[in-house]
Amino acid sequence: MIREQMLAAEKVKALDWREGGLYLLDQRLLPQQEIWQRYETSTDVAQAIAQMRVRGAPAIGIAAAFAVVLAAQQHFVNGVNDWQAALEADFAELAASRPTAVNLFWALQKMRDCLDVAAQHAEPLAVLEQQALDILNADREANLSMAQLGLEVINRANAGPQHVMTHCNTGALATGGFGTALGVVRAAHAAGLLTCVHVNETRPWLQGSRLTAWELIGEQIPSLLNVDSAAAHLLQQGEITWVIVGADRITANGDVANKIGTYQLAVLARHHQVKFMVVAPSSTIDMQLSSGVQIPIEQREGEEILAIAGQRVAAQIDAYNPVFDVTPAELIDVIVTERGVVEQPNLENMQALMR
């Protein structure tokens, strides 16, 4: 029954593939404007990823997969004989668009893996297109599975309706479907286990106040917005039972890179004895990295902190603007993936999940 309710709630999309083009909802303009843009070249998609017109680790990976299809289309139209070799520059450009979200590299590898099959097929573009569609559809199914598994974890740990806190945007706008952490929140609401979602505004891009709030309001899920620096105060009040967040990369030992501010939430949650849940598809797990120390942390222009909507608000000072931080595994109570749930994540438990 909960799954049917979740499927009925799939109203928001971050991207759409139709008529040989990729359509992206420009997330920089939400919630004031809902503007869709059609993309026909891989370079333009790479720029859209870098400029955060499309964002969220799963959605970035899906967009990159379709960008490979667009690149191949362009090479065929231009009569390039060795189109596989020509794609190497496109793969490199897409890989450079955002360095931290491992879903990007996972999706690009999936597309690379099907090149030989495509080359031997009568319609190679159809093979590449189907692979990108498979990545999109698999993410949608993974979202639904994670929502159900996360709901079961909450149901076991806490009786009755409760308050939860979330950070950044991990909903339909960040994925190919229902959402990761926000998918669990949606499932909890559908099951009657939710009193209120406390939404951190998530500076400097305000993904919480602009995007998560917009999604929650659209589904009439009870929620309150707070500035990031109010999180400690809210957790101290004793009403919040879970902090639920997504991830951009999870290492072999269970360390998690996520939107800047996640680490401090985990520290605060542990101090106040509030459970901390990370929800992410298995494509986010990077078993090649032994710990979070090895995760490349993207640094963006200080202008994002110094100005709002192009209007300077800070004094004439330089700014430090890391996009992500790393939460150590020992501060995480549970990681939820479509493969299953890892409680008290460590190397052994993560290896068991990924087998």
Buried (B, 14 or more C-beta within 10 A) or exposed (E): EBBEEBEEBBEBBBBBBEEEBBBBBBBBEBBEEEEEBEBEBBBBBBBBBBEBBBBBBBBBBBBBBBBBBBBBBBBEEEEBEEBBEBBEEBBEBBBEBBBBBBBBBBBBEBBBEBBEEBEEEEEBBEBBBBBBBEBBEBBBBBBBBBBBBBBBBBEEBBEEBBBBBBBBBBBBBBBBBBBBBBBBBBBBBBBEBBBBBBBBBBBBBBBBBBBBBBBBEBBEBEBEBBEBEEBBEBBEEEBBBBBBBBBBBBBBBBBBBBBBBBBBBBBBBBEBEBBBBBBBBBBBBBBEBEBBEBBEBBEBEBEBBBBEEEEEEEEEEEBEBEBBBBBBBEBBBBBBBBBEBBEEBBBEBBEEBEE
